[in-house]
Amino acid sequence: MEEEDNIIDNTPDIESNPPIKGAPSIGSGILPVDLKPLEENPLPTKSTIENLTRNVFDKTSFNKTIDTSFSQLGLKNVPNPSFFDVNLATIPDFWILYDKFFYDIPKEGATNSHRYLAQTSGDYADFERIQEEINALLDEISELRVENVDLRQDNANLEILAAEARSLRAVEANQISIASVDTFST
């Protein structure tokens, strides 16, 4: 009797959970055949296509009606320079504006260009003197590379001469041993 009390009954309670209409019963092994879709068919039918209207523009009307200039991709909020007081600008303001207008600044030009900015900054930072030092160091590096190649070549030549000398000594030693064997055998 105690064993029967420990058994858990997991069969569905039909009174508190009535089966859903059209759903298969548990354990019956039978699936309902007449399942219907939950929604109406979403594909258009011939009757819905007949109710469509088509608006057609000629080219001039189209260009007047539709904005094809990609204006949404451009700069909309370009600040008006008249509100900007140069006397209140700070160095962080400069860098913010420089980053903002970097691609708007022309590459070349006598003034107001990247080349002008690089030239004037280079003059201020004594770029020419620094560049001369860099060039002198690069020349020294080139000379040291040539000297390094020459030393490696000399080292390789010495290794070849040493190998030839060892080879000659081995041949001479071999000839001496052959000559001494000949004297013993005669």
Contact map, one row per residue, 1 for C-alpha under 8 A:
111110000000000000000000000000000000000000000000000000000000000000000000000000000000000000000000000000000000000000000000000000000000000000000000000000000000000000000000000000000000000000
111111000000000000000000000000000000000000000000000000000000000000000000000000000000000000000000000000000000000000000000000000000000000000000000000000000000000000000000000000000000000000
111111100000000000000000000000000000000000000000000000000000000000000000000000000000000000000000000000000000000000000000000000000000000000000000000000000000000000000000000000000000000000
111111100000000000000000000000000000000000000000000000000000000000000000000000000000000000000000000000000000000000000000000000000000000000000000000000000000000000000000000000000000000000
111111110000000000000000000000000000000000000000000000000000000000000000000000000000000000000000000000000000000000000000000000000000000000000000000000000000000000000000000000000000000000
011111110000000000000000000000000000000000000000000000000000000000000000000000000000000000000000000000000000000000000000000000000000000000000000000000000000000000000000000000000000000000
001111111000000000000000000000000000000000000000000000000000000000000000000000000000000000000000000000000000000000000000000000000000000000000000000000000000000000000000000000000000000000
000011111100000000000000000000000000000000000000000000000000000000000000000000000000000000000000000000000000000000000000000000000000000000000000000000000000000000000000000000000000000000
000000111110000000000000000000000000000000000000000000000000000000000000000000000000000000000000000000000000000000000000000000000000000000000000000000000000000000000000000000000000000000
000000011111000000000000000000000000000000000000000000000000000000000000000000000000000000000000000000000000000000000000000000000000000000000000000000000000000000000000000000000000000000
000000001111100000000000000000000000000000000000000000000000000000000000000000000000000000000000000000000000000000000000000000000000000000000000000000000000000000000000000000000000000000
000000000111110010000000000000000000000000000000000000000000000000000000000000000000000000000000000000000000000000000000000000000000000000000000000000000000000000000000000000000000000000
000000000011111111000000000000000000000000000000000000000000000000000000000000000000000000000000000000000000000000000000000000000000000000000000000000000000000000000000000000000000000000
000000000001111111100000000000000000000000000000000000000000000000000000000000000000000000000000000000000000000000000000000000000000000000000000000000000000000000000000000000000000000000
000000000000111111000000000000000000000000000000000000000000000000000000000000000000000000000000000000000000000000000000000000000000000000000000000000000000000000000000000000000000000000
000000000000111111000000000000000000000000000000000000000000000000000000000000000000000000000000000000000000000000000000000000000000000000000000000000000000000000000000000000000000000000
000000000001111111100000000000000000000000000000000000000000000000000000000000000000000000000000000000000000000000000000000000000000000000000000000000000000000000000000000000000000000000
000000000000111111110000000000000000000000000000000000000000000000000000000000000000000000000000000000000000000000000000000000000000000000000000000000000000000000000000000000000000000000
000000000000010011111010100000000000000000000000000000000000000000000000000000000000000000000000000000000000000000000000000000000000000000000000000000000000000000000000000000000000000000
000000000000000001111110000000000000000000000000000000000000000000000000000000000000000000000000000000000000000000000000000000000000000000000000000000000000000000000000000000000000000000
000000000000000000111110000000000000000000000000000000000000000000000000000000000000000000000000000000000000000000000000000000000000000000000000000000000000000000000000000000000000000000
000000000000000000011111000000010110000000000000000000000000000000000000000000000000000000000000000000000000000000000000000000000000000000000000000000000000000000000000000000000000000000
000000000000000000111111100000110000000000000000000000000000000000000000000000000000000000000000000000000000000000000000000000000000000000000000000000000000000000000000000000000000000000
000000000000000000000111110111110000000000000000000000000000000000000000000000000000000000000000000000000000000000000000000000000000000000000000000000000000000000000000000000000000000000
000000000000000000100011111111000000000000000000000000000000000000000000000000000000000000000000000000000000000000000000000000000000000000000000000000000000000000000000000000000000000000
000000000000000000000001111110000000000000000000000000000000000000000000000000000000000000000000000000000000000000000000000000000000000000000000000000000000000000000000000000000000000000
000000000000000000000000111110000000000000000000000000000000000000000000000000000000000000000000000000000000000000000000000000000000000000000000000000000000000000000000000000000000000000
000000000000000000000001111111000000000000000000000000000000000000000000000000000000000000000000000000000000000000000000000000000000000000000000000000000000000000000000000000000000000000
000000000000000000000001111111100000000000000000000000000000000000000000000000000000000000000000000000000000000000000000000000000000000000000000000000000000000000000000000000000000000000
000000000000000000000001100111110000000000000000000000000000000000000000000000000000000000000000000000000000000000000000000000000000000000000000000000000000000000000000000000000000000000
000000000000000000000011000011111000000000000000000000000000000000000000000000000000000000000000000000000000000000000000000000000000000000000000000000000000000000000000000000000000000000
000000000000000000000111000001111110000000000000000000000000000000000000000000000000000000000000000000000000000000000000000000000000000000000000000000000000000000000000000000000000000000
000000000000000000000000000000111110000000000000000000000000000000000000000000000000000000000000000000000000000000000000000000000000000000000000000000000000000000000000000000000000000000
000000000000000000000100000000011111000000000000000000000000000000000000000000000000000000000000000000000000000000000000000000000000000000000000000000000000000000000000000000000000000000
000000000000000000000100000000011111100000000000000000000000000000000000000000000000000000000000000000000000000000000000000000000000000000000000000000000000000000000000000000000000000000
000000000000000000000000000000000111110000000000000000000000000000000000000000000000000000000000000000000000000000000000000000000000000000000000000000000000000000000000000000000000000000
000000000000000000000000000000000011111100000000000000000000000000000000000000000000000000000000000000000000000000000000000000000000000000000000000000000000000000000000000000000000000000
000000000000000000000000000000000001111100000000000000000000000000000000000000000000000000000000000000000000000000000000000000000000000000000000000000000000000000000000000000000000000000
000000000000000000000000000000000000111111000000000000000000000000000000000000000000000000000000000000000000000000000000000000000000000000000000000000000000000000000000000000000000000000
000000000000000000000000000000000000111111000000000000000000000000000000000000000000000000000000000000000000000000000000000000000000000000000000000000000000000000000000000000000000000000
000000000000000000000000000000000000001111100000000000000000000000000000000000000000000000000000000000000000000000000000000000000000000000000000000000000000000000000000000000000000000000
000000000000000000000000000000000000001111110000000000000000000000000000000000000000000000000000000000000000000000000000000000000000000000000000000000000000000000000000000000000000000000
000000000000000000000000000000000000000011111000000000000000000000000000000000000000000000000000000000000000000000000000000000000000000000000000000000000000000000000000000000000000000000
000000000000000000000000000000000000000001111111100000000000000000000000000000000000000000000000000000000000000000000000000000000000000000000000000000000000000000000000000000000000000000
000000000000000000000000000000000000000000111111100000000000000000000000000000000000000000000000000000000000000000000000000000000000000000000000000000000000000000000000000000000000000000
000000000000000000000000000000000000000000011111110000000000000000000000000000000000000000000000000000000000000000000000000000000000000000000000000000000000000000000000000000000000000000
000000000000000000000000000000000000000000011111111000000000000000000000000000000000000000000000000000000000000000000000000000000000000000000000000000000000000000000000000000000000000000
000000000000000000000000000000000000000000011111111100000000000000000000000000000000000000000000000000000000000000000000000000000000000000000000000000000000000000000000000000000000000000
000000000000000000000000000000000000000000011111111100000000000000000000000000000000000000000000000000000000000000000000000000000000000000000000000000000000000000000000000000000000000000
000000000000000000000000000000000000000000000111111100000000000000000000000000000000000000000000000000000000000000000000000000000000000000000000000000000000000000000000000000000000000000
000000000000000000000000000000000000000000000011111110000000000000000000000000000000000000000000000000000000000000000000000000000000000000000000000000000000000000000000000000000000000000
000000000000000000000000000000000000000000000001111111000000000000000000000000000000000000000000000000000000000000000000000000000000000000000000000000000000000000000000000000000000000000
000000000000000000000000000000000000000000000000001111100000000000000000000000000000000000000000000000000000000000000000000000000000000000000000000000000000000000000000000000000000000000
000000000000000000000000000000000000000000000000000111110000000000000000000000000000000000000000000000000000000000000000000000000000000000000000000000000000000000000000000000000000000000
000000000000000000000000000000000000000000000000000011111000000000000000000000000000000000000000000000000000000000000000000000000000000000000000000000000000000000000000000000000000000000
000000000000000000000000000000000000000000000000000001111100000000000000000000000000000000000000000000000000000000000000000000000000000000000000000000000000000000000000000000000000000000
000000000000000000000000000000000000000000000000000000111111110000000000000000000000000000000000000000000000000000000000000000000000000000000000000000000000000000000000000000000000000000
000000000000000000000000000000000000000000000000000000011111110000000000000000000000000000000000000000000000000000000000000000000000000000000000000000000000000000000000000000000000000000
000000000000000000000000000000000000000000000000000000001111111000000000000000000000000000000000000000000000000000000000000000000000000000000000000000000000000000000000000000000000000000
000000000000000000000000000000000000000000000000000000001111111100000000000000000000000000000000000000000000000000000000000000000000000000000000000000000000000000000000000000000000000000
000000000000000000000000000000000000000000000000000000001111111110000000000000000000000000000000000000000000000000000000000000000000000000000000000000000000000000000000000000000000000000
000000000000000000000000000000000000000000000000000000001111111111000000000000000000000000000000000000000000000000000000000000000000000000000000000000000000000000000000000000000000000000
000000000000000000000000000000000000000000000000000000000011111111110000000000000000000000000000000000000000000000000000000000000000000000000000000000000000000000000000000000000000000000
000000000000000000000000000000000000000000000000000000000001111111100000000000000000000000000000000000000000000000000000000000000000000000000000000000000000000000000000000000000000000000
000000000000000000000000000000000000000000000000000000000000111111100000000000000000000000000000000000000000000000000000000000000000000000000000000000000000000000000000000000000000000000
000000000000000000000000000000000000000000000000000000000000011111110000000000000000000000000000000000000000000000000000000000000000000000000000000000000000000000000000000000000000000000
000000000000000000000000000000000000000000000000000000000000001111111110000000000000000000000000000000000000000000000000000000000000000000000000000000000000000000000000000000000000000000
000000000000000000000000000000000000000000000000000000000000001001111110000000000000000000000000000000000000000000000000000000000000000000000000000000000000000000000000000000000000000000
000000000000000000000000000000000000000000000000000000000000000000111110000000000000000000000000000000000000000000000000000000000000000000000000000000000000000000000000000000000000000000
000000000000000000000000000000000000000000000000000000000000000000111111110000000000000000000000000000000000000000000000000000000000000000000000000000000000000000000000000000000000000000
000000000000000000000000000000000000000000000000000000000000000000111111110000000000000000000000000000000000000000000000000000000000000000000000000000000000000000000000000000000000000000
000000000000000000000000000000000000000000000000000000000000000000000111111100000000000000000000000000000000000000000000000000000000000000000000000000000000000000000000000000000000000000
000000000000000000000000000000000000000000000000000000000000000000000111111000000000000000000000000000000000000000000000000000000000000000000000000000000000000000000000000000000000000000
000000000000000000000000000000000000000000000000000000000000000000000111111100000000000000000000000000000000000000000000000000000000000000000000000000000000000000000000000000000000000000
000000000000000000000000000000000000000000000000000000000000000000000001111111000000000000000000000000000000000000000000000000000000000000000000000000000000000000000000000000000000000000
000000000000000000000000000000000000000000000000000000000000000000000001011111000000000000000000000000000000000000000000000000000000000000000000000000000000000000000000000000000000000000
000000000000000000000000000000000000000000000000000000000000000000000000001111100000000000000000000000000000000000000000000000000000000000000000000000000000000000000000000000000000000000
000000000000000000000000000000000000000000000000000000000000000000000000001111110000000000000000000000000000000000000000000000000000000000000000000000000000000000000000000000000000000000
000000000000000000000000000000000000000000000000000000000000000000000000000011111000000000000000000000000000000000000000000000000000000000000000000000000000000000000000000000000000000000
000000000000000000000000000000000000000000000000000000000000000000000000000001111111000000000000000000000000000000000000000000000000000000000000000000000000000000000000000000000000000000
000000000000000000000000000000000000000000000000000000000000000000000000000000111111000000000000000000000000000000000000000000000000000000000000000000000000000000000000000000000000000000
000000000000000000000000000000000000000000000000000000000000000000000000000000011111100000000000000000000000000000000000000000000000000000000000000000000000000000000000000000000000000000
000000000000000000000000000000000000000000000000000000000000000000000000000000011111100000000000000000000000000000000000000000000000000000000000000000000000000000000000000000000000000000
000000000000000000000000000000000000000000000000000000000000000000000000000000011111110000000000000000000000000000000000000000000000000000000000000000000000000000000000000000000000000000
000000000000000000000000000000000000000000000000000000000000000000000000000000000111111110000000000000000000000000000000000000000000000000000000000000000000000000000000000000000000000000
000000000000000000000000000000000000000000000000000000000000000000000000000000000001111110000000000000000000000000000000000000000000000000000000000000000000000000000000000000000000000000
000000000000000000000000000000000000000000000000000000000000000000000000000000000000111110000000000000000000000000000000000000000000000000000000000000000000000000000000000000000000000000
000000000000000000000000000000000000000000000000000000000000000000000000000000000000111111000000000000000000000000000000000000000000000000000000000000000000000000000000000000000000000000
000000000000000000000000000000000000000000000000000000000000000000000000000000000000111111101100000000000000000000000000000000000000000000000000000000000000000000000000000000000000000000
000000000000000000000000000000000000000000000000000000000000000000000000000000000000000111111100000000000000000000000000000000000000000000000000000000000000000000000000000000000000000000
000000000000000000000000000000000000000000000000000000000000000000000000000000000000000011111110000000000000000000000000000000000000000000000000000000000000000000000000000000000000000000
000000000000000000000000000000000000000000000000000000000000000000000000000000000000000001111111000000000000000000000000000000000000000000000000000000000000000000000000000000000000000000
000000000000000000000000000000000000000000000000000000000000000000000000000000000000000011111111100000000000000000000000000000000000000000000000000000000000000000000000000000000000000000
000000000000000000000000000000000000000000000000000000000000000000000000000000000000000011111111110000000000000000000000000000000000000000000000000000000000000000000000000000000000000000
000000000000000000000000000000000000000000000000000000000000000000000000000000000000000000111111111000000000000000000000000000000000000000000000000000000000000000000000000000000000000000
000000000000000000000000000000000000000000000000000000000000000000000000000000000000000000011111111100000000000000000000000000000000000000000000000000000000000000000000000000000000000000
000000000000000000000000000000000000000000000000000000000000000000000000000000000000000000001111111110000000000000000000000000000000000000000000000000000000000000000000000000000000000000
000000000000000000000000000000000000000000000000000000000000000000000000000000000000000000000111111111000000000000000000000000000000000000000000000000000000000000000000000000000000000000
000000000000000000000000000000000000000000000000000000000000000000000000000000000000000000000011111111000000000000000000000000000000000000000000000000000000000000000000000000000000000000
000000000000000000000000000000000000000000000000000000000000000000000000000000000000000000000001111111100000000000000000000000000000000000000000000000000000000000000000000000000000000000
000000000000000000000000000000000000000000000000000000000000000000000000000000000000000000000000111111111000000000000000000000000000000000000000000000000000000000000000000000000000000000
000000000000000000000000000000000000000000000000000000000000000000000000000000000000000000000000011111111000000000000000000000000000000000000000000000000000000000000000000000000000000000
000000000000000000000000000000000000000000000000000000000000000000000000000000000000000000000000000111111100000000000000000000000000000000000000000000000000000000000000000000000000000000
000000000000000000000000000000000000000000000000000000000000000000000000000000000000000000000000000011111100000000000000000000000000000000000000000000000000000000000000000000000000000000
000000000000000000000000000000000000000000000000000000000000000000000000000000000000000000000000000011111110000111000000000000000000000000000000000000000000000000000000000000000000000000
000000000000000000000000000000000000000000000000000000000000000000000000000000000000000000000000000000111111100111000000000000000000000000000000000000000000000000000000000000000000000000
000000000000000000000000000000000000000000000000000000000000000000000000000000000000000000000000000000001111100011100000000000000000000000000000000000000000000000000000000000000000000000
000000000000000000000000000000000000000000000000000000000000000000000000000000000000000000000000000000000111110011110000000000000000000000000000000000000000000000000000000000000000000000
000000000000000000000000000000000000000000000000000000000000000000000000000000000000000000000000000000000111111111110000000000000000000000000000000000000000000000000000000000000000000000
000000000000000000000000000000000000000000000000000000000000000000000000000000000000000000000000000000000001111110110000000000000000000000000000000000000000000000000000000000000000000000
000000000000000000000000000000000000000000000000000000000000000000000000000000000000000000000000000000000000111110011000000000000000000000000000000000000000000000000000000000000000000000
000000000000000000000000000000000000000000000000000000000000000000000000000000000000000000000000000000001100111111011000000000000000000000000000000000000000000000000000000000000000000000
000000000000000000000000000000000000000000000000000000000000000000000000000000000000000000000000000000001111111111111000000000000000000000000000000000000000000000000000000000000000000000
000000000000000000000000000000000000000000000000000000000000000000000000000000000000000000000000000000001111100111111100000000000000000000000000000000000000000000000000000000000000000000
000000000000000000000000000000000000000000000000000000000000000000000000000000000000000000000000000000000011110011111110000000000000000000000000000000000000000000000000000000000000000000
000000000000000000000000000000000000000000000000000000000000000000000000000000000000000000000000000000000001111111111111000000000000000000000000000000000000000000000000000000000000000000
000000000000000000000000000000000000000000000000000000000000000000000000000000000000000000000000000000000000001111111111100000000000000000000000000000000000000000000000000000000000000000
000000000000000000000000000000000000000000000000000000000000000000000000000000000000000000000000000000000000000001111111110000000000000000000000000000000000000000000000000000000000000000
000000000000000000000000000000000000000000000000000000000000000000000000000000000000000000000000000000000000000000111111111000000000000000000000000000000000000000000000000000000000000000
000000000000000000000000000000000000000000000000000000000000000000000000000000000000000000000000000000000000000000011111111100000000000000000000000000000000000000000000000000000000000000
000000000000000000000000000000000000000000000000000000000000000000000000000000000000000000000000000000000000000000001111111110000000000000000000000000000000000000000000000000000000000000
000000000000000000000000000000000000000000000000000000000000000000000000000000000000000000000000000000000000000000000111111111110000000000000000000000000000000000000000000000000000000000
000000000000000000000000000000000000000000000000000000000000000000000000000000000000000000000000000000000000000000000011111111110000000000000000000000000000000000000000000000000000000000
000000000000000000000000000000000000000000000000000000000000000000000000000000000000000000000000000000000000000000000001111111100000000000000000000000000000000000000000000000000000000000
000000000000000000000000000000000000000000000000000000000000000000000000000000000000000000000000000000000000000000000000111111100000000000000000000000000000000000000000000000000000000000
000000000000000000000000000000000000000000000000000000000000000000000000000000000000000000000000000000000000000000000000011111111100000000000000000000000000000000000000000000000000000000
000000000000000000000000000000000000000000000000000000000000000000000000000000000000000000000000000000000000000000000000011111111110000000000000000000000000000000000000000000000000000000
000000000000000000000000000000000000000000000000000000000000000000000000000000000000000000000000000000000000000000000000011001111111000000000000000000000000000000000000000000000000000000
000000000000000000000000000000000000000000000000000000000000000000000000000000000000000000000000000000000000000000000000000001111111100000000000000000000000000000000000000000000000000000
000000000000000000000000000000000000000000000000000000000000000000000000000000000000000000000000000000000000000000000000000001111111110000000000000000000000000000000000000000000000000000
000000000000000000000000000000000000000000000000000000000000000000000000000000000000000000000000000000000000000000000000000000111111111000000000000000000000000000000000000000000000000000
000000000000000000000000000000000000000000000000000000000000000000000000000000000000000000000000000000000000000000000000000000011111111100000000000000000000000000000000000000000000000000
000000000000000000000000000000000000000000000000000000000000000000000000000000000000000000000000000000000000000000000000000000001111111110000000000000000000000000000000000000000000000000
000000000000000000000000000000000000000000000000000000000000000000000000000000000000000000000000000000000000000000000000000000000111111111000000000000000000000000000000000000000000000000
000000000000000000000000000000000000000000000000000000000000000000000000000000000000000000000000000000000000000000000000000000000011111111100000000000000000000000000000000000000000000000
000000000000000000000000000000000000000000000000000000000000000000000000000000000000000000000000000000000000000000000000000000000001111111110000000000000000000000000000000000000000000000
000000000000000000000000000000000000000000000000000000000000000000000000000000000000000000000000000000000000000000000000000000000000111111111000000000000000000000000000000000000000000000
000000000000000000000000000000000000000000000000000000000000000000000000000000000000000000000000000000000000000000000000000000000000011111111100000000000000000000000000000000000000000000
000000000000000000000000000000000000000000000000000000000000000000000000000000000000000000000000000000000000000000000000000000000000001111111110000000000000000000000000000000000000000000
000000000000000000000000000000000000000000000000000000000000000000000000000000000000000000000000000000000000000000000000000000000000000111111111000000000000000000000000000000000000000000
000000000000000000000000000000000000000000000000000000000000000000000000000000000000000000000000000000000000000000000000000000000000000011111111100000000000000000000000000000000000000000
000000000000000000000000000000000000000000000000000000000000000000000000000000000000000000000000000000000000000000000000000000000000000001111111110000000000000000000000000000000000000000
000000000000000000000000000000000000000000000000000000000000000000000000000000000000000000000000000000000000000000000000000000000000000000111111111000000000000000000000000000000000000000
000000000000000000000000000000000000000000000000000000000000000000000000000000000000000000000000000000000000000000000000000000000000000000011111111100000000000000000000000000000000000000
000000000000000000000000000000000000000000000000000000000000000000000000000000000000000000000000000000000000000000000000000000000000000000001111111110000000000000000000000000000000000000
000000000000000000000000000000000000000000000000000000000000000000000000000000000000000000000000000000000000000000000000000000000000000000000111111111000000000000000000000000000000000000
000000000000000000000000000000000000000000000000000000000000000000000000000000000000000000000000000000000000000000000000000000000000000000000011111111100000000000000000000000000000000000
000000000000000000000000000000000000000000000000000000000000000000000000000000000000000000000000000000000000000000000000000000000000000000000001111111110000000000000000000000000000000000
000000000000000000000000000000000000000000000000000000000000000000000000000000000000000000000000000000000000000000000000000000000000000000000000111111111000000000000000000000000000000000
000000000000000000000000000000000000000000000000000000000000000000000000000000000000000000000000000000000000000000000000000000000000000000000000011111111100000000000000000000000000000000
000000000000000000000000000000000000000000000000000000000000000000000000000000000000000000000000000000000000000000000000000000000000000000000000001111111110000000000000000000000000000000
000000000000000000000000000000000000000000000000000000000000000000000000000000000000000000000000000000000000000000000000000000000000000000000000000111111111000000000000000000000000000000
000000000000000000000000000000000000000000000000000000000000000000000000000000000000000000000000000000000000000000000000000000000000000000000000000011111111100000000000000000000000000000
000000000000000000000000000000000000000000000000000000000000000000000000000000000000000000000000000000000000000000000000000000000000000000000000000001111111110000000000000000000000000000
000000000000000000000000000000000000000000000000000000000000000000000000000000000000000000000000000000000000000000000000000000000000000000000000000000111111111000000000000000000000000000
000000000000000000000000000000000000000000000000000000000000000000000000000000000000000000000000000000000000000000000000000000000000000000000000000000011111111100000000000000000000000000
000000000000000000000000000000000000000000000000000000000000000000000000000000000000000000000000000000000000000000000000000000000000000000000000000000001111111110000000000000000000000000
000000000000000000000000000000000000000000000000000000000000000000000000000000000000000000000000000000000000000000000000000000000000000000000000000000000111111111000000000000000000000000
000000000000000000000000000000000000000000000000000000000000000000000000000000000000000000000000000000000000000000000000000000000000000000000000000000000011111111100000000000000000000000
000000000000000000000000000000000000000000000000000000000000000000000000000000000000000000000000000000000000000000000000000000000000000000000000000000000001111111110000000000000000000000
000000000000000000000000000000000000000000000000000000000000000000000000000000000000000000000000000000000000000000000000000000000000000000000000000000000000111111111000000000000000000000
000000000000000000000000000000000000000000000000000000000000000000000000000000000000000000000000000000000000000000000000000000000000000000000000000000000000011111111100000000000000000000
000000000000000000000000000000000000000000000000000000000000000000000000000000000000000000000000000000000000000000000000000000000000000000000000000000000000001111111110000000000000000000
000000000000000000000000000000000000000000000000000000000000000000000000000000000000000000000000000000000000000000000000000000000000000000000000000000000000000111111111000000000000000000
000000000000000000000000000000000000000000000000000000000000000000000000000000000000000000000000000000000000000000000000000000000000000000000000000000000000000011111111100000000000000000
000000000000000000000000000000000000000000000000000000000000000000000000000000000000000000000000000000000000000000000000000000000000000000000000000000000000000001111111110000000000000000
000000000000000000000000000000000000000000000000000000000000000000000000000000000000000000000000000000000000000000000000000000000000000000000000000000000000000000111111111000000000000000
000000000000000000000000000000000000000000000000000000000000000000000000000000000000000000000000000000000000000000000000000000000000000000000000000000000000000000011111111100000000000000
000000000000000000000000000000000000000000000000000000000000000000000000000000000000000000000000000000000000000000000000000000000000000000000000000000000000000000001111111110000000000000
000000000000000000000000000000000000000000000000000000000000000000000000000000000000000000000000000000000000000000000000000000000000000000000000000000000000000000000111111111000000000000
000000000000000000000000000000000000000000000000000000000000000000000000000000000000000000000000000000000000000000000000000000000000000000000000000000000000000000000011111111100000000000
000000000000000000000000000000000000000000000000000000000000000000000000000000000000000000000000000000000000000000000000000000000000000000000000000000000000000000000001111111110000000000
000000000000000000000000000000000000000000000000000000000000000000000000000000000000000000000000000000000000000000000000000000000000000000000000000000000000000000000000111111111000000000
000000000000000000000000000000000000000000000000000000000000000000000000000000000000000000000000000000000000000000000000000000000000000000000000000000000000000000000000011111111100000000
000000000000000000000000000000000000000000000000000000000000000000000000000000000000000000000000000000000000000000000000000000000000000000000000000000000000000000000000001111111110000000
000000000000000000000000000000000000000000000000000000000000000000000000000000000000000000000000000000000000000000000000000000000000000000000000000000000000000000000000000111111111000000
000000000000000000000000000000000000000000000000000000000000000000000000000000000000000000000000000000000000000000000000000000000000000000000000000000000000000000000000000011111111100000
000000000000000000000000000000000000000000000000000000000000000000000000000000000000000000000000000000000000000000000000000000000000000000000000000000000000000000000000000001111111110000
000000000000000000000000000000000000000000000000000000000000000000000000000000000000000000000000000000000000000000000000000000000000000000000000000000000000000000000000000000111111111000
000000000000000000000000000000000000000000000000000000000000000000000000000000000000000000000000000000000000000000000000000000000000000000000000000000000000000000000000000000011111111100
000000000000000000000000000000000000000000000000000000000000000000000000000000000000000000000000000000000000000000000000000000000000000000000000000000000000000000000000000000001111111110
000000000000000000000000000000000000000000000000000000000000000000000000000000000000000000000000000000000000000000000000000000000000000000000000000000000000000000000000000000000111111111
000000000000000000000000000000000000000000000000000000000000000000000000000000000000000000000000000000000000000000000000000000000000000000000000000000000000000000000000000000000011111111
000000000000000000000000000000000000000000000000000000000000000000000000000000000000000000000000000000000000000000000000000000000000000000000000000000000000000000000000000000000001111111
000000000000000000000000000000000000000000000000000000000000000000000000000000000000000000000000000000000000000000000000000000000000000000000000000000000000000000000000000000000000111111
000000000000000000000000000000000000000000000000000000000000000000000000000000000000000000000000000000000000000000000000000000000000000000000000000000000000000000000000000000000000011111
